[in-house]
Amino acid sequence: MTVARSNRRIVLGRRPTGIPAPSDFARADMPVERPGDGEFLVRNLLLSIDPAQRGWVNASANYADPVPIGGVMRSLAVGVVEESRHHNVVAGEHLYGWFGWQDYCVGSDAELLRKVDPRQAPLSAALGVLGITGISAYLALTEIGQPEQGETVLVSTAAGAVGSIVGQIARRRGCHVVGLTGSVEKAARCVAEFGYHAAVDYKAGLSTELIRKHCPDGIDVFFDNTSGEIADAVWPVLNRRARVVQCGTAAVPAWGPPPAGPRRDRDVLVKRLRHEGFIIFDHVTRFPAVAAQLAAWLADGSLRYREDIEHGLERAPEALAALYRGQNDGKKIIEV
C-alpha cells in the first residue's frame, strides 16, 4: 500500500493589522497533490522572505489581491520539479516562482517566473540578487532614478537586499552614493562591501543637517525603501529636478488611516521633482534579461551580495517579523 506524502503548509490564520506576527499564521498540512495537464509538481528548496509580504496579507493591499484567510502564504520560492505534465517543464529542472510557504506546489504558467540554471550561481541567488530584489534595484534605479555620473544618490535601507545592490549600481555609474541604514555595523558594511562613499546609522539620530553633511551638493536621486520619518529628513535636501524612487514604505507600520506627515506638494512644484512608485510585477517579461546582466556582474566579481538563511519551514513567520525589526543580515531566505 502506498502512503500519501504530506505537504506541510503555512497558511494565513487571521488578517493582521500592520506588520504580520507569527500568531497570524497556522499550519494546515494536506496530502501532496498530483499535477494535471499543463501542470508540474515542484518541491520547494528555498523560500523568500520579503518586505512586500506585509502588503500581500493586509486587507488594504491595492496592487494585488490579499492572501485569503486559510490560504497558503504567498511567497516566491526556488524548487526542483519532481513530476511534470507541462510541455516546457521536465523533472529535475529548477524553477523560480509563486510556490508559497509549503513543501510542495502544483503549478502552471501562472506560478512560474523563470527557470533557474544552478551553474549560473547558487540556487539561493535566484531569490535575491538574481530575483525580484536584484531586478527591482536595477530597474527602479536605472529607469526611474536615471542617475548620471557626478550626481548624488541617497538610498534608505542601504544594507538591505535591494539597497545594497542599488548602491553598487549607482557607484558603477560614477555617482556619489550615500546610505541610510539601521546600525553602525551595517553602515560600515555599506562602505566596505557595497561601494557606498558614506553611510549613516539612522537609529543613532537622523536629521536633515546630518544628511546635508554627507550630501553637500544636495541629492539628485533618492531611492526610498522606507517612507516615514526617515524620508521626511531627506526631502529638504533634494535638488531641483531630483528623482524620488518609491520602492517601499517599510518604516510606516500601517496605512489605515493614512499617517499624518509633511506636505510635499510645494517641494514637488517649485523644485520640479519627479516622485514615482515602482512595483516589480509590472516588469515580469524583463526578468530573464536583467537577471542575465546581474549574473554577468557576479561572474566577473564586480557585484556583491549577502544572504541570511534560516533552516526549517516553521521558521518563516518569525523570519518575516524579524525582517521588519531589522534583524536580518542580508537577503532573508528559508531553506526548507
C-alpha positions in Angstrom: 0.0 0.0 0.0 1.3 3.4 -0.9 1.3 6.0 1.9 0.4 9.5 0.7 3.1 12.1 1.2 2.2 15.0 3.4 2.6 18.6 2.3 3.4 20.9 5.2 1.7 24.3 4.6 1.8 27.6 6.4 -1.5 29.4 5.9 -2.8 32.8 6.9 -4.8 32.2 10.1 -6.2 35.7 10.5 -6.0 39.1 8.9 -3.2 41.2 10.5 -3.2 44.9 11.1 0.1 46.4 10.1 3.1 44.2 10.4 2.2 40.5 10.5 3.1 38.5 13.6 3.8 34.8 13.8 0.5 34.3 15.6 -1.3 35.4 12.4 -0.2 32.2 10.7 -1.1 28.5 11.2 -0.1 25.0 10.0 -2.5 23.2 7.7 -1.0 20.1 6.2 -2.6 18.1 3.4 -1.6 15.2 1.1 0.7 16.1 -1.9 -1.4 16.7 -5.0 -0.6 15.3 -8.5 -0.2 17.6 -11.5 -2.8 17.7 -14.2 -2.5 18.6 -17.8 -0.3 21.7 -18.3 0.9 21.5 -14.6 4.1 20.4 -12.7 4.8 19.4 -9.2 7.7 21.3 -7.6 9.4 20.5 -4.3 10.4 23.7 -2.6 14.0 24.1 -1.6 14.3 27.7 -0.7 11.6 30.3 0.3 11.9 34.1 0.0 11.1 36.4 2.9 10.2 39.9 1.6 9.0 43.2 3.0 6.3 43.2 0.4 4.7 40.2 2.1 3.2 42.6 4.7 1.1 44.1 1.8 0.1 40.7 0.5 -1.7 39.8 3.7 -3.1 43.2 4.5 -6.7 43.9 3.7 -5.8 47.3 2.2 -3.4 45.7 -0.4 -4.1 47.7 -3.5 -1.9 46.2 -6.2 -2.6 42.5 -5.6 -5.4 40.6 -4.1 -4.6 39.8 -0.4 -3.9 36.3 0.6 -7.2 34.7 1.7 -7.7 33.5 5.2 -6.8 29.8 5.2 -4.7 30.3 2.0 -1.1 29.3 1.7 1.1 32.3 2.4 2.2 33.9 -0.8 5.9 33.6 -1.4 8.4 33.3 -4.1 10.5 30.1 -4.0 13.0 28.0 -5.8 12.3 24.4 -6.1 13.0 21.3 -8.1 10.5 19.6 -10.4 9.5 16.1 -9.3 6.8 15.4 -11.9 5.6 17.3 -14.9 2.7 17.3 -17.4 3.7 20.7 -18.7 5.1 20.9 -22.3 8.1 23.1 -21.4 9.0 21.8 -17.9 10.8 18.5 -17.2 11.5 16.6 -14.0 14.8 17.6 -12.4 14.7 21.3 -13.6 14.9 24.1 -11.0 12.2 26.8 -11.1 11.6 30.2 -9.6 8.0 31.2 -9.0 5.0 31.7 -6.8 5.2 28.4 -4.9 4.3 29.6 -1.4 5.2 28.7 2.2 4.9 24.9 1.7 6.9 21.8 0.9 5.2 21.1 -2.5 3.3 23.2 -5.1 1.4 22.1 -8.1 2.0 24.9 -10.5 1.5 26.1 -14.1 2.4 29.1 -16.2 0.6 31.3 -13.8 3.1 30.5 -11.0 6.3 30.2 -13.0 8.5 33.2 -13.4 11.6 31.6 -14.9 13.8 28.6 -14.9 17.0 28.6 -12.8 20.4 27.4 -14.0 22.3 26.1 -11.0 25.5 26.6 -12.9 25.0 30.3 -13.1 25.1 31.0 -9.4 24.0 29.3 -6.1 20.3 28.5 -6.2 19.7 30.9 -3.3 20.8 33.8 -5.6 17.7 33.3 -7.6 15.6 34.7 -4.7 17.9 37.7 -4.0 20.5 39.2 -6.3 19.1 37.4 -9.3 15.4 37.6 -8.1 13.0 40.4 -7.5 15.3 42.2 -5.1 18.2 42.5 -7.6 15.9 43.1 -10.5 14.0 45.8 -8.6 17.2 47.5 -7.7 18.4 47.6 -11.3 15.1 48.6 -13.0 13.9 51.1 -10.4 17.2 52.9 -10.2 18.1 53.0 -13.9 14.6 53.7 -15.3 13.1 56.0 -12.6 16.2 57.3 -10.9 18.2 57.6 -14.1 21.4 58.5 -12.2 24.1 60.3 -14.1 27.8 60.5 -13.5 28.7 63.0 -10.8 25.2 63.1 -9.2 24.4 62.2 -5.6 22.3 59.2 -4.9 20.9 58.5 -1.4 19.5 55.1 -0.5 17.4 54.1 2.5 17.8 50.6 4.0 21.1 50.8 2.2 22.5 47.5 3.5 19.3 45.5 2.7 18.8 43.1 -0.2 17.6 45.8 -2.6 19.6 48.8 -1.2 22.9 47.0 -1.2 22.6 46.4 -5.0 21.3 49.9 -5.7 24.4 51.3 -4.1 26.7 49.2 -6.2 24.9 50.1 -9.5 24.9 53.8 -8.6 28.6 53.7 -7.8 29.2 51.8 -11.1 27.6 54.8 -12.8 30.0 57.2 -11.3 27.7 58.7 -8.6 28.4 59.9 -5.1 26.5 57.3 -3.1 25.2 57.7 0.5 23.3 55.2 2.5 20.9 55.2 5.5 20.8 52.0 7.5 19.8 50.7 10.9 23.1 50.1 12.8 26.7 51.1 13.0 27.7 47.6 11.7 25.5 47.9 8.7 26.8 51.4 7.9 30.3 50.1 8.0 29.3 47.2 5.7 27.8 49.6 3.2 31.2 51.3 2.7 33.4 48.3 3.0 31.4 45.8 0.9 28.8 47.6 -1.2 30.6 50.6 -2.6 29.0 53.5 -0.7 31.1 56.6 -0.1 29.4 57.1 3.3 26.6 55.6 5.3 24.6 56.8 8.4 23.0 54.8 11.2 19.6 56.5 11.3 18.8 54.9 14.7 21.6 56.9 16.3 19.8 60.1 15.4 18.9 61.3 11.9 18.4 64.9 10.9 18.3 67.0 7.8 21.5 68.7 8.9 23.3 65.3 9.1 22.1 64.4 5.6 23.4 67.7 4.3 26.8 67.0 5.8 27.1 63.8 3.8 25.4 65.2 0.7 27.0 68.7 0.5 25.9 69.1 -3.2 22.3 68.0 -2.4 20.6 64.9 -3.6 19.7 64.1 -7.2 18.2 60.6 -6.7 16.5 59.4 -3.5 15.9 55.7 -3.6 13.3 55.3 -0.8 12.6 51.9 0.7 11.1 53.3 4.0 9.0 56.4 3.7 8.0 57.8 7.1 10.2 60.0 9.3 13.4 58.8 7.5 12.1 60.2 4.2 10.9 63.4 6.0 14.5 64.2 6.9 15.7 63.6 3.3 13.2 65.7 1.2 14.6 69.1 2.2 18.0 68.2 0.7 16.6 67.2 -2.7 18.0 69.2 -5.6 15.9 70.8 -8.3 14.7 68.1 -10.7 15.7 65.4 -8.3 14.0 61.9 -8.8 12.5 60.0 -5.9 12.1 56.3 -6.4 9.4 54.9 -4.1 10.3 51.2 -3.8 9.0 50.5 -0.4 7.4 52.0 2.8 8.8 49.8 5.5 9.0 52.5 8.1 5.2 53.0 8.2 3.6 50.3 10.3 0.1 50.8 8.8 -1.7 52.9 6.2 -5.2 52.8 7.6 -5.9 55.6 8.4 -3.1 57.2 6.5 -0.4 58.7 8.8 0.0 62.4 9.0 3.2 63.9 7.8 4.8 66.9 6.0 3.0 68.0 2.8 5.5 67.7 -0.1 3.4 69.2 -2.8 5.2 72.6 -2.7 8.6 70.9 -3.0 7.4 68.9 -5.9 6.1 72.0 -7.6 8.9 74.5 -7.1 11.8 72.0 -7.4 10.2 70.3 -10.4 10.6 66.9 -8.6 9.7 63.5 -10.0 8.3 61.1 -7.5 7.4 57.7 -8.9 6.5 54.3 -7.4 7.9 51.1 -8.6 6.2 47.7 -8.5 8.4 44.9 -9.7 5.5 42.8 -11.1 4.9 45.4 -13.8 8.1 44.1 -15.4 7.9 40.3 -15.3 8.8 40.0 -19.0 12.1 41.6 -18.4 13.2 39.3 -15.6 15.4 37.0 -17.7 17.4 39.8 -19.4 18.0 41.7 -16.2 19.0 38.6 -14.3 21.5 37.8 -17.1 23.1 41.2 -16.7 23.3 40.8 -12.9 24.7 37.3 -13.3 27.4 38.7 -15.6 28.5 41.1 -12.9 28.5 38.3 -10.3 30.7 36.2 -12.6 33.3 39.0 -13.0 33.3 39.7 -9.3 32.0 43.3 -9.5 28.7 42.6 -7.7 28.5 41.5 -4.1 25.5 40.3 -2.1 24.7 38.9 1.4 22.2 36.2 2.4 20.7 35.4 5.8 19.5 31.8 5.6 17.5 30.1 8.2 16.6 26.4 8.2 13.1 24.9 8.5 9.7 25.8 7.0 8.4 26.6 10.5 10.8 29.5 10.8 9.1 31.5 8.1 6.6 33.5 10.1 9.1 34.6 12.7 11.6 35.4 10.0 9.2 37.8 8.4 8.6 39.6 11.7 12.4 39.8 12.3 12.8 41.3 8.9 10.7 44.3 10.0 12.7 44.6 13.1 15.8 45.0 11.0 17.3 41.8 12.4 18.3 40.3 9.0 21.9 40.2 7.8 21.3 40.3 4.0 18.6 38.7 1.9 16.3 36.7 4.2 15.8 33.1 2.9 14.3 30.0 4.4 15.9 26.6 3.5 13.0 24.2 3.6 
